[in-house]
């Protein structure tokens, strides 16, 4: 067999193996996507409820009257510190990316949009503190000289609520220690299997301004009245329970949403790779058959010519 035919045949075999790998990876990503979507449905009910509670507390101005200046006691987390308002000298940004590649444009979209957010806020590298959840974001910002003050790698394919608590505690502690004065959470929001949209949500400090108009006004409610709450044992005691749950739900919801978008992007990318492998195999097989037919025709012509010469 001529060298060119052998090379084409090797490429066909190699591409078929690659296609088998990408097809298997697509099936795995699709299974993970299905699993995390089922998990997300049940979680959204809780997230909506805790956000509704915080929204109504903000609407009643209970957040404004809380003792936000209180300090942590006995080594406990100063949850009321999440209400502290101070001049913004440094901005913290939680960037949620994946730990691996082969996820299409998922990581590049988050990183590009986060860089645009930094520029639009007029921040320099010295004005930004990066909290990286995922290896890709940590490596990108670290190599470019940004201050990466916290890294978390190895987020599970279907992250658990318990996994998020140490992250939230670290985030709130750093805010309380004035490592940054406001905090944004940046991630890809899952829309459907083919589409994800970048989101940047302000997490700290928690205030009524953090809530959008849609959050502060339910479909069947107006805003022309003042809501009052009677709290027992005290406002601060209530907020010490509610605020950590809200922070955990926001970060966990963002990680869960981002992971869903990651699995969807991976599934789409692997499907595209598998389809490209099939197209390439078809092209190579056509090329191989044409080259083989040409070689056979040449051999027949040579044999016929030699036979005519003998006659």
C-alpha positions as CSV (number, residue, x, y, z in Angstrom):
1,X,0.0,0.0,0.0
2,X,1.5,3.4,-0.9
3,X,2.7,5.7,1.9
4,X,-0.1,8.2,1.3
5,X,-2.8,5.6,1.6
6,X,-1.3,4.3,4.9
7,X,-1.2,7.8,6.3
8,X,-4.9,8.4,5.4
9,X,-5.8,5.1,6.9
10,X,-3.9,6.0,10.2
11,X,-5.8,9.3,10.3
12,X,-9.1,7.6,9.9
13,X,-8.4,5.1,12.8
14,X,-7.1,7.9,15.0
15,X,-10.1,10.2,14.3
16,X,-12.5,7.3,15.0
17,X,-10.8,6.8,18.4
18,X,-11.0,10.5,19.2
19,X,-14.7,10.5,18.2
20,X,-15.4,7.6,20.6
21,X,-13.7,9.5,23.4
22,X,-15.7,12.7,22.8
23,X,-18.9,10.8,22.4
24,X,-18.3,9.1,25.8
25,X,-17.5,12.5,27.4
26,X,-20.7,14.0,25.9
27,X,-22.7,11.2,27.5
28,X,-21.0,11.8,30.9
29,X,-21.6,15.5,30.7
30,X,-25.2,15.0,29.8
31,X,-25.7,12.7,32.7
32,X,-24.1,15.2,35.1
33,X,-26.3,18.0,33.6
34,X,-29.4,15.9,34.2
35,X,-28.4,15.2,37.8
36,X,-27.5,18.7,38.7
37,X,-30.7,20.1,37.2
38,X,-32.8,17.8,39.4
39,X,-30.9,19.0,42.4
40,X,-31.3,22.7,41.3
41,X,-35.1,22.4,41.1
42,X,-35.4,21.5,44.8
43,X,-32.8,24.1,45.9
44,X,-34.5,27.0,44.0
45,X,-37.5,26.8,46.3
46,X,-35.3,27.4,49.3
47,X,-33.3,30.1,47.6
48,X,-36.4,32.0,46.5
49,X,-37.8,31.8,50.1
50,X,-34.7,33.1,51.8
51,X,-34.3,35.9,49.3
52,X,-37.9,36.8,49.8
53,X,-37.4,37.1,53.6
54,X,-34.3,39.3,53.1
55,X,-36.2,41.4,50.5
56,X,-39.0,42.1,52.9
57,X,-36.6,42.9,55.7
58,X,-34.9,45.4,53.5
59,X,-38.3,46.8,52.5
60,X,-39.2,47.3,56.1
61,X,-35.8,49.1,56.7
62,X,-34.9,46.5,59.4
63,X,-31.5,46.1,57.8
64,X,-30.9,49.8,58.1
65,X,-31.6,49.9,61.9
66,X,-29.5,46.8,62.8
67,X,-26.3,47.1,64.8
68,X,-24.0,46.6,61.8
69,X,-21.0,47.8,63.8
70,X,-21.1,45.0,66.4
71,X,-18.0,42.9,66.6
72,X,-17.5,39.1,66.6
73,X,-17.5,37.4,70.0
74,X,-15.8,34.2,71.2
75,X,-14.2,33.7,67.8
76,X,-17.6,33.5,66.1
77,X,-18.2,35.0,62.7
78,X,-19.5,38.6,62.8
79,X,-22.5,38.1,60.6
80,X,-23.8,41.6,61.2
81,X,-20.6,42.9,59.7
82,X,-22.1,42.0,56.3
83,X,-24.3,45.1,56.7
84,X,-21.3,47.5,57.1
85,X,-21.3,50.3,54.6
86,X,-18.0,52.0,54.1
87,X,-16.1,54.0,51.3
88,X,-15.1,51.7,48.5
89,X,-11.3,51.6,48.3
90,X,-11.0,48.0,47.1
91,X,-13.4,45.7,45.3
92,X,-13.6,42.0,45.8
93,X,-14.7,39.8,43.0
94,X,-15.7,36.1,43.3
95,X,-14.9,34.5,39.9
96,X,-16.5,31.1,39.3
97,X,-14.8,29.0,36.6
98,X,-14.1,25.3,36.0
99,X,-11.1,23.3,37.1
100,X,-10.6,21.8,33.6
101,X,-10.8,22.5,29.9
102,X,-13.0,20.9,27.2
103,X,-15.9,23.1,28.2
104,X,-16.2,25.3,25.1
105,X,-16.4,29.0,25.6
106,X,-17.5,28.7,29.2
107,X,-14.3,29.9,31.0
108,X,-13.4,32.5,28.4
109,X,-16.8,34.1,28.6
110,X,-16.7,34.4,32.4
111,X,-13.1,35.8,32.4
112,X,-13.7,38.3,29.5
113,X,-16.9,39.6,31.1
114,X,-15.2,39.9,34.5
115,X,-12.4,41.9,33.0
116,X,-15.0,44.2,31.3
117,X,-16.6,44.6,34.8
118,X,-13.3,45.6,36.3
119,X,-12.7,48.2,33.5
120,X,-16.2,49.6,33.6
121,X,-15.8,50.2,37.4
122,X,-12.6,52.0,36.7
123,X,-10.6,49.6,38.9
124,X,-6.9,48.9,38.5
125,X,-5.1,45.7,39.5
126,X,-4.3,47.3,42.9
127,X,-8.0,48.1,43.5
128,X,-9.2,44.5,43.0
129,X,-9.1,41.4,45.2
130,X,-9.9,38.1,43.4
131,X,-11.6,35.2,45.1
132,X,-11.2,32.4,42.6
133,X,-13.5,29.4,42.7
134,X,-12.0,27.1,40.1
135,X,-8.5,26.6,38.8
136,X,-8.9,28.4,35.5
137,X,-9.8,31.7,37.0
138,X,-7.2,31.4,39.7
139,X,-4.4,30.8,37.2
140,X,-5.6,33.5,34.8
141,X,-5.7,36.3,37.3
142,X,-2.6,35.1,39.2
143,X,-0.5,35.1,36.0
144,X,-1.6,38.7,35.2
145,X,-0.6,40.1,38.6
146,X,-4.0,40.4,40.3
147,X,-4.2,39.9,44.0
148,X,-5.8,36.4,44.4
149,X,-6.6,36.4,48.1
150,X,-8.5,33.1,48.2
151,X,-8.6,30.0,46.0
152,X,-11.0,27.0,46.1
153,X,-10.4,24.2,43.6
154,X,-12.1,20.8,43.1
155,X,-15.7,21.8,43.3
156,X,-17.8,18.6,43.0
157,X,-19.8,18.0,39.8
158,X,-22.9,18.3,42.0
159,X,-21.8,20.6,44.8
160,X,-23.2,20.2,48.3
161,X,-24.5,23.0,50.5
162,X,-22.0,21.9,53.2
163,X,-19.2,22.5,50.7
164,X,-20.0,26.2,50.4
165,X,-20.1,27.1,54.1
166,X,-16.3,27.4,54.5
167,X,-16.1,29.6,51.4
168,X,-18.8,32.0,52.8
169,X,-17.1,32.2,56.2
170,X,-13.8,33.1,54.5
171,X,-15.6,35.7,52.3
172,X,-17.4,37.4,55.2
173,X,-14.3,37.3,57.4
174,X,-12.2,38.9,54.8
175,X,-14.9,41.6,54.3
176,X,-15.0,42.2,58.1
177,X,-11.2,42.5,58.1
178,X,-11.5,45.2,55.4
179,X,-9.6,43.3,52.7
180,X,-12.2,44.7,50.4
181,X,-15.1,47.1,50.8
182,X,-17.7,45.6,48.4
183,X,-18.0,42.2,46.8
184,X,-19.4,41.0,43.4
185,X,-20.1,37.3,42.4
186,X,-19.3,36.7,38.7
187,X,-20.5,33.5,37.0
188,X,-22.3,32.0,34.0
189,X,-26.0,31.7,34.5
190,X,-27.6,28.5,32.9
191,X,-30.4,29.4,30.5
192,X,-30.6,26.2,28.4
193,X,-28.4,23.5,27.0
194,X,-27.1,25.9,24.3
195,X,-27.1,29.2,26.1
196,X,-25.6,30.7,29.2
197,X,-25.5,34.3,30.3
198,X,-22.9,36.1,32.4
199,X,-24.1,37.5,35.7
200,X,-22.4,39.8,38.2
201,X,-24.3,40.1,41.5
202,X,-23.4,42.4,44.3
203,X,-23.2,40.3,47.5
204,X,-21.6,42.6,50.1
205,X,-22.5,44.8,51.8
206,X,-26.1,43.6,52.1
207,X,-28.5,46.4,51.7
208,X,-31.8,47.4,50.2
209,X,-29.9,48.8,47.2
210,X,-28.6,45.3,46.4
211,X,-32.2,44.2,45.7
212,X,-33.6,44.8,42.3
213,X,-37.0,46.4,41.7
214,X,-38.4,43.0,40.8
215,X,-37.2,41.6,44.2
216,X,-38.7,44.4,46.2
217,X,-42.1,44.3,44.5
218,X,-44.0,41.0,44.3
219,X,-46.5,40.7,41.4
220,X,-49.5,41.2,43.7
221,X,-48.0,43.7,46.0
222,X,-47.6,47.5,45.9
223,X,-44.9,49.5,47.6
224,X,-47.1,52.4,48.9
225,X,-47.1,51.1,52.5
226,X,-44.6,50.7,55.2
227,X,-44.0,47.2,56.6
228,X,-43.2,46.7,60.3
229,X,-42.0,43.6,62.1
230,X,-42.1,42.6,65.7
231,X,-38.9,40.7,66.4
232,X,-38.1,38.3,69.2
233,X,-35.7,38.2,70.9
234,X,-34.1,41.1,69.0
235,X,-33.4,42.4,65.5
236,X,-29.7,41.5,65.8
237,X,-30.5,38.0,66.9
238,X,-32.8,37.5,64.0
239,X,-30.3,38.8,61.5
240,X,-27.5,36.7,62.9
241,X,-29.5,33.7,61.7
242,X,-30.9,35.0,58.5
243,X,-27.9,36.8,57.0
244,X,-25.5,33.8,56.9
245,X,-28.3,31.7,55.3
246,X,-28.8,34.4,52.7
247,X,-25.0,34.7,52.0
248,X,-24.7,30.9,51.8
249,X,-27.7,30.7,49.4
250,X,-26.3,33.4,47.1
251,X,-22.9,31.8,46.8
252,X,-24.2,28.2,46.7
253,X,-26.8,29.2,44.1
254,X,-24.1,30.9,42.0
255,X,-21.8,27.8,42.2
256,X,-24.7,25.5,41.4
257,X,-25.9,27.6,38.5
258,X,-22.3,27.9,37.2
259,X,-21.8,24.2,37.4
260,X,-25.0,23.6,35.5
261,X,-23.8,25.9,32.8
262,X,-20.4,24.2,32.8
263,X,-21.9,20.7,32.2
264,X,-24.1,22.1,29.5
265,X,-21.2,23.8,27.8
266,X,-19.1,20.6,28.1
267,X,-21.9,18.5,26.6
268,X,-22.3,20.9,23.7
269,X,-18.6,21.1,23.0
270,X,-18.2,17.4,23.0
271,X,-21.1,16.9,20.7
272,X,-19.6,19.5,18.3
273,X,-16.3,17.6,18.5
274,X,-18.0,14.3,17.8
275,X,-19.9,15.7,14.8
276,X,-16.6,17.2,13.5
277,X,-14.9,13.9,13.9
278,X,-17.7,12.2,11.9
279,X,-17.4,14.8,9.1
280,X,-13.6,14.4,9.1
281,X,-13.9,10.6,8.9
282,X,-16.3,10.9,6.0
283,X,-13.9,13.2,4.2
284,X,-10.9,11.0,4.9
285,X,-12.8,7.8,3.8
286,X,-13.7,9.6,0.5
287,X,-10.1,10.6,0.1
288,X,-8.9,7.1,0.9
289,X,-11.3,5.5,-1.6
290,X,-10.3,7.9,-4.4
291,X,-6.7,7.3,-3.7
292,X,-7.2,3.5,-3.6
293,X,-9.2,3.6,-6.8
294,X,-6.5,5.7,-8.5
295,X,-3.8,3.2,-7.3
296,X,-5.8,0.2,-8.6
297,X,-6.4,2.0,-12.0
298,X,-2.7,2.7,-12.3
299,X,-1.8,-0.9,-11.5
300,X,-4.3,-2.2,-14.1
301,X,-3.0,0.2,-16.7
302,X,0.6,-0.9,-16.0
303,X,-0.4,-4.6,-16.3
304,X,-2.3,-4.0,-19.5
305,X,0.6,-2.0,-20.9
306,X,3.0,-4.8,-20.0
307,X,0.8,-7.4,-21.5
308,X,0.5,-5.4,-24.8
309,X,4.3,-5.0,-24.9
310,X,4.7,-8.8,-24.6
311,X,2.3,-9.5,-27.4
